[in-house]
Amino acid sequence: MSNRVSAAVAGIAPSATLAVDAKAKALRAAGENVIGFGAGEPDFPTPDHIVEAAVAACRDSANHRYSPAGGLPALKTALAAKTKRDSGLELDPSQFLVTNGGKHAVYNTMAALVGPGDEILLLAPYWTTYPEAIRIFGGVPVDVFAGLDAGFRVSVDQLEAARTSRTKAVLFVSPSNPTGSVYPRSEIEAIGRWAVSHGIWVITDEIYEHLVYGDAEHHSLPVLVPEIADRCIVLNGVAKTYAMTGWRVGWMAGPADVIGAATNLQSHATSNVCNVAQAAALAAVSGGLDDVARMRAAFDVRRRRITDLLNAIDGVECPEPEGAFYAFPRMEGLLDRSFGGTEVDTTLELSTAVLEHAKVAFVPGEAFGAPGYARFSFAMGLDDLTEGITRIADLVTA
């Protein structure tokens, strides 16, 4: 008998971050007092002017109809202006494809670039979606790992050691999900020039571009290395910057032939992104960054608090995140122990024990190609943040 589900789809692992978030929400619904550090989702409401733009769009009958599969022309024009304003990258509106969130942009990019056997160098720790999107098109994710001692930043020497004749692209992310690391300008330039010298594509995810702290700065790789422009795809979206995770608007930008091919795919897969959500995204990217600055200031306070709390736990090492809204501590000092009667040998088992006995949910490092580590989102209120880490500390020191 033939398999009921295709091998490509059957091989996809569920999103670990969403699974942890769903489990925490289910326990809350059942009456448990669970604190969840799982999903990367700002706890702020979408700014009012964006919501009002969506309300107005609902009343415009033009938005009740199909629109161009690649995105509303006004939004693509605004994205080109926003990209030039925020990163200095100058692209034509025709070089943008508006997608159903950032994940869809990743999927479309892999569909357009990756063929069977193509190797994609994946900077690890990595976001859980990347390897699954690569594999579904027959590609091979090649992990290139940099841990806490290297600042979670992969070097050119590591990339070169991983390169083979089948290497198609490197997937670059700064600021990083899950680690919160930010690559300095010199290292970004070095990676870009290495890619140019070997004819390798760069896929750069810039969705956390506005969430950097202290002295850290975001730099767009194709701006620093313009020679890569013909082999570079930039991924972005409104979810993190504007607290719009549920609106599902992202985009990919790059060479016209790749964007055209991905647009053709989208015309068959989903057609246009919801017009009302696109109108909201237009208001977001066309407006100022005052709301973003306020949210970033709050995240800044939280990142310092969570770093202090985690480092106060014996057996935990947590560098201060430079970007995004995640702490990524090394937790190996808590392994090979028993908590609440549960034996813990891995961070996966640790996360299960902490959820069961302390009612705190976090994503174990195994989900990011980094056993021994864990990701804690600090996109949450200070009271819950403090209570959650305190519960973990109480459990492991009991």
C-alpha positions in Angstrom: 0.0 0.0 0.0 1.3 3.5 -0.8 2.0 5.9 1.9 -0.9 8.2 2.8 1.3 11.2 3.2 4.1 12.3 0.8 7.6 11.6 2.0 8.5 15.3 1.7 5.7 16.5 4.0 5.8 13.5 6.3 9.4 14.4 7.1 8.6 17.9 8.3 9.0 18.4 12.1 6.3 20.6 13.7 7.4 24.0 14.8 9.0 23.6 18.2 8.4 27.2 19.2 4.7 27.1 18.3 4.3 23.7 19.9 5.7 25.0 23.2 3.5 28.0 23.0 0.4 25.9 22.3 1.1 23.6 25.2 1.5 26.5 27.6 -1.8 28.0 26.4 -3.6 24.7 26.7 -2.4 24.3 30.3 -3.5 27.9 31.0 -6.9 27.1 29.5 -7.1 24.1 31.8 -6.6 26.4 34.8 -2.8 26.0 35.3 -0.8 29.1 36.1 1.8 28.7 33.4 4.3 31.3 32.3 5.4 30.8 28.7 8.8 32.0 27.3 8.1 30.1 24.0 6.8 32.2 21.2 8.7 35.1 19.7 5.7 37.5 19.9 5.7 41.1 21.3 3.1 41.5 24.0 2.2 45.0 22.8 -0.9 45.7 20.8 -0.4 46.8 17.2 -0.1 50.6 17.2 -3.5 52.4 16.8 -2.7 54.1 13.5 -2.1 50.8 11.9 -5.3 49.3 13.2 -7.2 52.3 12.0 -5.8 51.9 8.5 -7.1 48.3 8.5 -10.5 49.4 9.7 -10.7 51.9 6.8 -9.5 49.2 4.4 -12.3 46.9 5.5 -14.8 49.6 4.3 -13.2 50.1 0.9 -14.9 47.7 -1.5 -11.8 47.5 -3.6 -10.3 45.4 -0.8 -13.1 42.9 -1.1 -11.7 41.7 -4.4 -8.6 39.9 -5.6 -5.5 42.0 -5.9 -2.1 41.3 -7.7 -0.6 38.1 -6.4 2.8 39.7 -5.7 1.4 42.5 -3.5 -0.5 45.8 -3.6 1.5 48.2 -5.8 1.3 50.9 -3.1 2.7 48.5 -0.5 5.6 47.4 -2.8 6.5 51.0 -3.4 6.4 51.7 0.3 8.6 48.7 1.0 11.2 50.0 -1.4 11.1 53.4 0.3 11.2 51.8 3.8 14.2 49.6 2.8 16.2 52.5 1.5 15.3 54.5 4.7 16.1 51.8 7.2 19.1 50.0 5.7 20.3 52.0 2.8 19.5 49.2 0.3 18.0 50.6 -2.9 15.7 48.3 -4.8 12.8 48.8 -7.3 9.3 48.0 -6.1 9.2 45.2 -8.7 11.9 43.5 -6.7 9.6 42.8 -3.8 7.1 39.9 -3.2 4.6 40.4 -0.4 4.1 37.1 1.4 1.8 35.6 4.1 4.2 36.3 6.9 7.9 35.8 7.2 7.7 32.0 7.1 6.0 32.2 3.7 8.9 34.4 2.5 11.4 31.7 3.6 9.3 29.0 1.9 9.1 30.9 -1.4 12.8 31.7 -1.3 13.7 28.0 -0.9 11.2 27.0 -3.6 12.8 29.5 -6.0 16.4 28.6 -5.2 16.8 25.1 -3.8 16.9 21.9 -5.9 17.6 18.3 -4.9 21.0 17.9 -3.4 21.7 21.6 -3.0 23.5 22.4 0.2 22.5 25.4 2.3 25.0 26.5 4.9 22.9 27.1 8.0 24.3 29.3 10.8 23.6 27.4 14.0 21.9 27.9 16.4 19.2 28.5 13.8 15.5 29.3 13.7 13.5 26.1 13.6 11.8 26.8 10.3 14.9 27.1 8.2 16.0 23.5 7.9 12.4 22.2 7.3 11.9 24.7 4.5 15.2 23.6 2.9 14.5 19.9 3.2 11.0 20.0 1.6 12.6 21.0 -1.7 15.3 18.3 -1.6 17.9 20.6 -0.2 20.4 19.7 2.5 20.9 22.0 5.5 24.5 22.0 6.6 24.8 23.2 10.2 27.8 25.5 10.9 27.7 25.9 14.7 29.0 28.7 16.9 28.3 28.5 20.6 28.4 30.9 23.5 32.2 31.0 23.6 32.3 32.3 20.0 29.5 34.9 20.7 27.2 32.7 18.6 28.9 34.1 15.5 30.1 31.8 12.7 33.4 32.7 11.1 34.4 32.7 7.4 36.9 29.9 8.2 34.0 27.8 9.4 32.0 28.5 6.3 34.9 27.7 4.1 35.4 24.4 5.9 31.8 23.5 5.3 31.7 24.6 1.6 31.5 21.9 -1.1 30.8 21.8 -4.8 27.2 21.5 -3.9 26.9 24.6 -1.7 24.2 26.8 -3.2 23.7 29.4 -0.5 24.4 30.6 3.0 21.5 31.6 5.3 22.6 34.6 7.3 20.7 36.2 10.2 21.6 39.2 12.3 20.2 40.1 14.8 19.7 36.4 15.5 16.8 34.3 16.4 17.4 32.4 18.7 20.6 33.7 20.2 20.1 37.5 20.2 23.6 37.9 18.7 24.5 40.8 16.3 27.3 40.5 13.8 29.7 43.5 13.7 30.2 45.2 10.4 33.6 43.7 9.7 32.3 40.1 10.1 29.3 40.8 7.9 31.5 42.2 5.1 33.9 39.2 5.4 31.0 36.7 5.0 29.6 38.7 2.0 32.9 38.9 0.2 33.5 35.2 0.9 30.1 34.4 -0.7 30.9 36.6 -3.7 34.3 35.0 -4.3 32.7 31.6 -4.5 29.5 32.5 -6.4 27.4 31.5 -3.4 23.9 32.9 -2.8 23.2 34.8 0.4 19.7 34.6 2.0 19.7 37.3 4.7 16.8 37.5 7.2 16.5 41.1 8.5 13.2 40.8 10.4 14.8 42.0 13.7 16.6 44.9 12.1 15.2 47.5 14.5 15.6 45.5 17.6 19.3 46.2 18.6 20.5 47.4 22.0 23.5 49.2 23.5 26.3 49.7 21.1 25.2 47.0 18.7 24.2 48.1 15.2 22.3 46.4 12.4 24.0 46.3 9.0 22.4 45.0 5.8 24.8 42.6 4.1 24.0 43.7 0.5 24.6 47.3 1.5 28.0 46.5 2.8 28.8 44.2 -0.1 26.9 45.5 -3.1 28.6 43.0 -5.4 26.4 40.3 -3.9 23.2 42.0 -5.1 22.6 39.6 -8.0 22.8 36.6 -5.6 21.1 37.9 -2.5 17.6 37.5 -1.2 16.5 39.8 1.7 13.7 38.5 4.0 11.7 40.8 6.3 8.2 41.4 7.7 6.1 43.6 9.9 5.6 41.0 12.7 8.4 41.8 15.2 9.0 45.5 14.5 5.4 46.6 14.7 3.9 44.0 17.0 1.9 42.5 14.1 2.5 38.7 14.4 -1.1 37.8 13.7 -1.5 40.1 10.6 0.7 37.7 8.5 2.6 40.1 6.2 6.2 39.5 5.2 8.2 40.0 2.1 11.2 38.8 0.1 13.3 41.1 -2.1 16.1 40.4 -4.5 16.9 39.9 -8.2 14.0 40.3 -10.6 14.2 36.8 -12.1 14.0 35.1 -8.7 11.2 37.4 -7.4 9.3 36.8 -10.6 9.5 33.1 -10.3 8.5 33.2 -6.6 5.6 35.5 -7.6 4.4 32.9 -10.2 4.5 30.2 -7.5 2.5 32.4 -5.1 -0.1 33.1 -7.8 -0.9 29.4 -7.7 -0.3 28.7 -4.0 -2.1 31.5 -2.2 -2.8 34.3 -4.6 -2.6 37.7 -2.9 -2.0 38.3 0.8 -5.1 39.6 2.6 -5.8 43.1 1.3 -6.7 44.5 4.7 -3.5 43.1 6.3 -1.6 44.7 3.4 -3.2 48.0 4.1 -2.2 47.7 7.7 1.4 46.9 6.7 1.4 49.9 4.4 0.5 52.2 7.3 3.2 50.5 9.4 6.1 50.8 7.0 5.1 54.3 5.8 4.8 55.7 9.3 7.5 56.8 11.7 9.4 54.6 14.2 8.3 56.2 17.4 6.2 53.2 18.5 9.1 50.9 17.6 11.4 53.0 19.8 9.1 52.7 22.7 8.8 48.9 22.4 12.5 48.6 22.0 13.1 50.6 25.2 10.9 48.2 27.0 12.6 45.2 25.5 15.9 46.7 26.6 14.9 46.7 30.2 13.6 43.2 30.0 16.8 41.8 28.3 18.9 43.1 31.1 16.6 41.7 33.8 16.4 38.2 32.3 20.1 38.1 31.8 20.7 38.9 35.5 18.1 36.5 36.7 19.4 33.6 34.5 23.1 34.2 35.4 22.1 34.1 39.1 21.2 30.4 38.7 24.1 28.2 39.5 24.8 26.1 36.3 23.4 28.6 33.9 25.5 30.9 31.7 23.7 33.7 29.8 25.3 36.3 27.6 23.5 39.6 27.3 21.5 39.6 24.1 22.5 42.4 21.6 19.4 42.1 19.5 15.9 40.6 18.9 14.1 39.6 22.1 15.6 36.3 23.1 18.0 35.1 25.7 19.9 32.0 24.9 21.6 30.6 28.0 23.9 27.6 28.1 22.2 25.3 30.7 24.6 22.3 30.7 25.3 22.8 34.4 21.7 21.7 35.1 21.9 18.4 33.3 22.6 14.9 34.7 20.5 15.8 37.7 17.0 15.1 39.0 14.3 17.8 39.5 11.0 17.0 41.2 11.7 13.3 40.8 12.4 13.6 37.1 15.8 12.6 35.7 17.2 15.2 33.4 20.0 14.4 31.0 19.2 16.8 28.1 17.8 20.3 27.8 14.8 18.7 26.1 14.2 16.7 29.3 14.9 19.8 31.4 12.2 21.7 29.5 9.7 19.0 30.2 10.6 18.8 33.9 10.4 22.6 34.3 7.0 22.7 32.6 5.7 19.9 34.8 7.1 21.0 38.1 7.5 24.8 37.8 4.8 25.5 35.3 7.2 27.4 33.1 7.6 26.8 29.3 10.7 27.5 27.3 12.1 26.0 24.1 15.0 23.6 24.5 18.2 24.1 22.4 17.6 20.9 20.5 15.0 22.7 18.5 17.7 25.2 17.3 20.5 22.7 16.6 22.0 23.6 20.0 21.6 20.9 22.6 22.6 22.1 26.1 21.1 25.6 25.4 17.6 27.0 25.7 15.7 30.0 24.2 13.7 32.3 26.4 11.6 35.1 24.7 11.6 38.2 26.8 8.7 39.8 24.8 6.6 39.7 27.9 5.8 41.8 31.0 8.5 42.2 33.7 6.4 40.7 36.4 5.8 37.4 34.5 9.4 37.4 33.3 10.7 37.7 36.9 8.2 35.2 38.3 9.0 32.6 35.5 12.8 32.7 36.0 12.4 32.7 39.8 10.3 29.5 39.6 13.0 27.8 37.6 15.6 29.0 40.1 13.5 27.6 43.0 13.1 24.3 41.3 16.7 23.7 40.5 18.0 24.8 43.8 15.5 22.9 46.0 
